[in-house]
Every structure is written in structure tokens, then in C-alpha cells.
Amino acid sequence: MILDLIFDKLEQEMPFSDYKVFPGDIYTAVEDKNGGIGISATPDIPKNDENAKQYMNYVILQARINARVNTINIAESATDLLSAGNLKSDEKIAMAGFIDPVYFMLKEAGFVVKAFDFNKLSYELLPIEQMEQTIREADVLITTGTSFSNGSLDQMASWLQKKARLYIIGPSVPMCAYLFDIVPQLCGLFGSIVTSRKIITKIEAGAGTRKLHEELKKASLLR
């Protein structure tokens, strides 16, 4: 998986330190002994016990990576997709993982977005059976940070045309420049940096994205 490739690359650069895991209903946080805090979403845990264990291992791995790389020093800027994506009105835009604020922001700006989600219910979503072909034909794919830990990013990247542009959005996104070498179509990462340890208490209490905003700073990395 792409997560394994990132972790191995960072581990070669500098061994990862010891860490503690703080699970929640919606997010999991990791705090390493250097004081770094990373978070990763856990919205779609499989019901099968063995699959759930494997998935949680990747959620924790992603949070460990984020504790290392999601820092002020790494983040290039705090721009957003609409400003940095160079989107054109005639492009075919797909969204895998329904990011409500981004979807409606693009819709309000006049873009047509074909959106899919395995778990959410919304009249804006298209049948999941159409997702693969839509991504294969897309000029732009927008997906979430969860696509790292659940493995869907690996599959979707293989479907994308070479000329397509990929943007990944959400607090779970690893702000890691190595990703641009691993995924050629990747053009932008839009994630967050943890600014306060208070986020751990909120996550343990089951807080979702909207309740974590005060402890996060938006950041982005662009190709």
C-alpha cells in the first residue's frame, strides 16, 4: 500500500519514535515521544474482526506518519482546491468520498462533480457501480485522506489517466512530499496540522471534524 511506502521512506530517513494511541469513534490520534500529534479518520471500520484489526493498523500507521510530517515546517501554504486546482468548467470532475463542503463549494462555483461514497447517503451521490468508469474518464479526481488507510487510493490511482489530476483533502491527509513521486497524477494535498493537545481529549470523546477545527490549522502541499 501507498501508506507502507511512505512509512518505509520516512523510517529510512529517521527511525520513528515510540508513540501512544488515543482512539475515538470518528478519529484516532497518535502522540509520539517527540510531541508530534497526528490524527486519522476511522469512519468505515469493517465488521469482520480480522479486517477491522488490519484496517485499524493502517489508521494508526497513518496517524504516526501525520505526527511526523504534518508540521508547520513542512506545510507550504494554506490555499484551497478552488484557488489552486486550476479547474476548468468543461473538465470531468469525480469525487470519491463525499466531502460535503467541497462538493457544494464547487457546485456553487459552477462546476459539475460526479460524487460517490460507500457509506454516506445523499441524493447528490451516484450509484457506486459507476465509480470506476467515472474515475477512468475523469480529468480531475478529488478524494479524502481516508483513502490512504482503507486502501482505496491505491486502486483509484491505477484507474486514473496519466494526464488526470488528483487532489486529496481532509485532516487525515499526510502532508508528505514523497507522495508526489509515488503517485504521478497527484497535484495537491490539502490537510491540517494539529495545533493543540486538546484535540486528544476531543477525539476520545467522539468528536468529528467540525468539532476539531479549533485545534487544527489548514495546510497544503502542491506539486
C-alpha positions as CSV (number, residue, x, y, z in Angstrom):
1,M,0.0,0.0,0.0
2,I,1.0,3.6,-0.5
3,L,1.0,4.1,3.3
4,D,3.6,1.4,3.6
5,L,5.8,3.1,1.0
6,I,5.6,6.5,2.8
7,F,6.3,4.9,6.2
8,D,9.3,3.0,4.9
9,K,10.8,6.0,3.2
10,L,10.4,8.1,6.4
11,E,11.7,5.3,8.5
12,Q,14.9,5.2,6.4
13,E,15.3,8.9,6.7
14,M,14.9,8.8,10.5
15,P,13.5,5.9,12.7
16,F,10.0,6.6,14.1
17,S,9.9,7.2,17.9
18,D,7.7,5.5,20.5
19,Y,4.1,6.6,20.5
20,K,0.7,6.4,22.3
21,V,-2.7,5.8,20.6
22,F,-5.8,7.6,21.6
23,P,-8.9,6.0,19.9
24,G,-12.2,7.7,19.3
25,D,-15.4,6.9,17.5
26,I,-14.6,9.1,14.4
27,Y,-10.9,9.8,14.7
28,T,-7.8,8.2,16.2
29,A,-4.9,10.3,17.4
30,V,-1.3,9.3,17.9
31,E,1.2,11.2,20.0
32,D,4.9,10.4,19.6
33,K,7.5,10.9,22.3
34,N,8.8,14.0,20.4
35,G,5.5,15.7,21.0
36,G,4.1,15.3,17.5
37,I,0.4,14.6,17.2
38,G,-1.2,13.1,14.1
39,I,-4.8,12.2,13.5
40,S,-6.6,9.8,11.2
41,A,-10.3,9.2,10.5
42,T,-12.0,5.9,11.2
43,P,-15.4,6.3,9.5
44,D,-15.8,2.8,7.9
45,I,-14.4,0.1,10.2
46,P,-15.2,-3.3,8.7
47,K,-17.5,-5.5,10.7
48,N,-15.3,-8.6,10.2
49,D,-12.9,-8.7,13.2
50,E,-9.8,-9.6,11.3
51,N,-10.4,-7.0,8.6
52,A,-11.2,-4.4,11.3
53,K,-7.8,-5.2,13.0
54,Q,-5.9,-4.8,9.8
55,Y,-7.7,-1.6,8.9
56,M,-7.1,-0.1,12.4
57,N,-3.4,-0.9,12.0
58,Y,-3.3,1.3,8.9
59,V,-5.3,4.0,10.6
60,I,-2.6,4.1,13.4
61,L,0.2,3.9,10.8
62,Q,-1.3,6.9,9.0
63,A,-1.6,8.9,12.3
64,R,2.0,8.1,13.1
65,I,3.1,9.4,9.7
66,N,1.0,12.5,10.3
67,A,2.6,13.0,13.7
68,R,5.9,13.1,11.9
69,V,5.2,15.1,8.7
70,N,2.2,17.4,9.4
71,T,4.1,20.3,10.8
72,I,4.4,24.0,10.1
73,N,7.8,23.5,8.6
74,I,6.6,21.0,6.0
75,A,3.4,22.8,5.0
76,E,3.9,25.0,2.0
77,S,0.7,27.2,2.3
78,A,-2.9,27.2,3.3
79,T,-4.6,27.6,-0.1
80,D,-7.7,25.6,-1.1
81,L,-8.7,23.5,-4.0
82,L,-10.7,26.2,-5.7
83,S,-7.8,28.6,-5.6
84,A,-5.0,26.1,-6.5
85,G,-6.7,23.4,-8.6
86,N,-6.9,25.2,-11.9
87,L,-10.2,23.6,-12.5
88,K,-12.0,24.3,-15.8
89,S,-15.7,24.3,-16.4
90,D,-15.5,21.7,-19.2
91,E,-13.4,19.2,-17.2
92,K,-14.8,15.9,-15.9
93,I,-14.6,16.0,-12.2
94,A,-15.0,13.0,-9.9
95,M,-15.2,12.9,-6.1
96,A,-14.6,9.6,-4.3
97,G,-15.7,10.0,-0.7
98,F,-18.4,12.7,-0.3
99,I,-16.7,15.8,1.1
100,D,-19.9,17.9,1.6
101,P,-18.3,21.4,1.9
102,V,-16.0,20.9,-1.1
103,Y,-18.8,19.5,-3.2
104,F,-21.2,22.4,-2.6
105,M,-18.4,24.9,-2.9
106,L,-17.6,23.6,-6.4
107,K,-21.3,23.3,-7.3
108,E,-21.8,27.0,-6.3
109,A,-18.8,28.0,-8.4
110,G,-20.4,26.3,-11.5
111,F,-18.6,23.0,-11.7
112,V,-20.3,19.7,-12.3
113,V,-19.0,17.0,-9.9
114,K,-19.8,13.3,-10.0
115,A,-19.7,12.1,-6.4
116,F,-19.5,8.7,-4.9
117,D,-19.4,7.3,-1.4
118,F,-19.5,3.7,0.1
119,N,-21.2,4.8,3.3
120,K,-22.9,8.2,3.1
121,L,-26.4,8.7,1.8
122,S,-27.2,11.8,-0.2
123,Y,-29.3,12.5,-3.3
124,E,-26.2,14.1,-4.8
125,L,-24.4,10.7,-4.9
126,L,-24.3,8.5,-8.0
127,P,-24.5,4.6,-7.9
128,I,-21.3,3.2,-6.7
129,E,-21.3,0.8,-9.7
130,Q,-20.5,3.9,-11.9
131,M,-17.4,5.0,-9.9
132,E,-14.7,3.0,-11.6
133,Q,-15.6,4.1,-15.1
134,T,-16.2,7.7,-14.0
135,I,-12.7,7.8,-12.5
136,R,-11.2,6.2,-15.6
137,E,-12.7,9.0,-17.7
138,A,-12.0,11.9,-15.2
139,D,-9.8,14.9,-15.8
140,V,-9.8,15.5,-12.0
141,L,-10.3,13.2,-9.0
142,I,-10.9,14.6,-5.6
143,T,-10.7,12.1,-2.7
144,T,-10.3,12.1,1.1
145,G,-7.5,11.3,3.5
146,T,-9.3,8.1,4.5
147,S,-8.4,6.7,1.0
148,F,-4.9,6.0,2.4
149,S,-5.8,3.8,5.3
150,N,-8.7,1.9,3.6
151,G,-6.5,1.2,0.6
152,S,-8.9,2.7,-2.0
153,L,-6.3,5.3,-3.1
154,D,-4.1,2.5,-4.4
155,Q,-6.9,1.2,-6.6
156,M,-8.1,4.6,-7.8
157,A,-4.6,5.8,-8.7
158,S,-4.3,2.8,-11.0
159,W,-7.6,3.8,-12.7
160,L,-6.7,7.4,-13.4
161,Q,-5.5,8.5,-16.8
162,K,-1.9,9.7,-16.8
163,K,-3.0,13.2,-17.7
164,A,-5.5,13.4,-14.9
165,R,-5.0,15.5,-11.7
166,L,-5.5,14.1,-8.2
167,Y,-6.3,16.2,-5.1
168,I,-6.6,14.7,-1.6
169,I,-8.5,16.6,1.1
170,G,-9.1,16.3,4.8
171,P,-7.5,16.4,8.3
172,S,-6.1,12.8,7.8
173,V,-4.0,13.7,4.8
174,P,-0.3,13.1,5.2
175,M,1.5,16.3,4.2
176,C,4.4,14.3,2.7
177,A,6.2,15.4,-0.4
178,Y,7.3,11.8,-1.2
179,L,3.7,11.2,-2.3
180,F,4.3,13.2,-5.5
181,D,6.9,10.7,-6.5
182,I,4.7,7.7,-5.6
183,V,1.5,8.9,-7.3
184,P,2.3,10.7,-10.6
185,Q,-1.2,12.2,-11.0
186,L,-1.1,13.8,-7.6
187,C,-1.2,17.6,-7.8
188,G,-2.2,18.8,-4.3
189,L,-2.6,17.7,-0.7
190,F,-5.0,19.8,1.4
191,G,-4.7,18.7,5.1
192,S,-4.3,20.0,8.6
193,I,-1.7,20.5,11.3
194,V,-2.6,19.8,15.0
195,T,-2.0,23.0,17.0
196,S,-3.2,21.9,20.4
197,R,-3.1,18.8,22.5
198,K,-6.7,19.5,23.4
199,I,-7.6,17.6,20.3
200,I,-6.8,14.3,22.0
201,T,-9.5,14.8,24.6
202,K,-12.0,15.8,21.9
203,I,-11.2,12.7,19.8
204,E,-11.5,10.4,22.8
205,A,-14.9,12.0,23.5
206,G,-16.0,11.1,19.9
207,A,-15.7,14.5,18.2
208,G,-16.0,14.7,14.5
209,T,-14.3,17.1,12.0
210,R,-16.4,20.2,12.8
211,K,-15.6,20.0,16.5
212,L,-11.9,19.7,15.9
213,H,-11.4,22.9,13.8
214,E,-10.2,24.9,16.8
215,E,-7.3,22.6,17.3
216,L,-6.3,22.4,13.6
217,K,-4.6,24.7,11.1
218,K,-5.3,24.2,7.4
219,A,-2.2,23.5,5.3
220,S,-1.4,22.4,1.7
221,L,1.3,21.0,-0.4
222,L,1.3,21.5,-4.2
223,R,3.3,19.8,-6.9
